[in-house]
């Protein structure tokens, strides 16, 4: 038995079937998470809307790898003005990943 660390397998989402439903779910879930994590801020709705748009657009373009989707959110959210927020593009992308994993019933602790 090898003590070598094993790579974490990619998490690939099934192809998108209901883009509007998926976008609405992600926007609402992320907005709720943003408001609960620190304090509710008006800008949280805009952040959630933008992240959900990026996520669904990437999915419609055929990207289903969760890691690639997270990187796309980080990259595209870099242009967003986070000056009125506690968050950054990294926190938002990580929250999206956690919400997706939770929705799939995947334990995000310890890479399992």
Buried (B, 14 or more C-beta within 10 A) or exposed (E): EEEEEEEEEEBEBEEBEEEEEBBEBBBEBBBBBBBEEEEEBEBBBBBBBBBBBBBBBBBEEEBBBBEEBBBBBBEBBEEBEBEEBEBBBEBBBBBBBBBBBEEEEEEEEEEE
